[in-house]
Amino acid sequence: MKVQEIKEIAQKMDIPCGKLKKGELIRLIQNKEGNSACFDSGQSSQCGQQGCLWAEDCN
């Protein structure tokens, strides 16, 4: 997913984007959704969030 798409999602959730990087934005969105902020943490196989919107880009 491109950064601009992520920023649009964040803005819809009233999350200020500023100059945040892709991973930072995604983790803020995950927190807002009530999920663990595990994006790009190296634990994608262990996070347990099935059907996560970010799974394709996660490590």
C-alpha positions in Angstrom: 0.0 0.0 0.0 1.3 3.4 -0.9 2.0 6.1 1.7 -0.7 8.4 0.3 -3.3 5.7 0.7 -2.2 5.1 4.3 -2.4 8.9 5.0 -6.0 8.9 3.7 -6.9 6.1 6.1 -5.2 7.9 8.9 -7.0 11.2 8.2 -10.4 9.4 8.2 -9.5 8.2 11.7 -8.5 11.6 12.9 -4.9 10.7 13.1 -2.5 13.6 12.3 0.0 12.5 9.6 2.6 15.2 9.6 5.9 13.9 8.5 5.5 10.4 9.9 6.9 7.4 8.0 4.8 4.6 6.6 5.5 2.2 9.5 4.8 4.9 12.1 1.4 5.7 10.5 0.4 2.1 10.2 1.2 1.4 13.9 -0.9 4.5 14.9 -3.8 3.1 12.9 -3.4 -0.3 14.4 -3.5 1.2 17.9 -6.6 3.3 17.0 -8.3 0.1 15.7 -7.5 -1.6 19.1 -4.9 -4.0 17.6 -1.4 -4.4 18.7 1.0 -2.1 16.8 3.1 -4.9 15.4 3.6 -3.7 11.8 7.2 -4.2 10.6 8.3 -5.6 13.9 9.6 -8.9 12.5 6.8 -10.9 14.2 4.3 -11.0 11.3 4.0 -14.8 11.6 3.3 -14.6 15.3 1.0 -11.5 15.7 -2.2 -13.5 15.4 -4.1 -10.7 13.5 -5.7 -12.7 10.8 -6.9 -10.7 7.8 -4.9 -7.6 8.8 -5.0 -4.8 6.2 -1.2 -4.5 6.4 -0.2 -8.2 6.2 1.0 -7.8 2.6 3.5 -5.2 3.5 4.5 -6.6 6.9 7.7 -8.3 7.9 
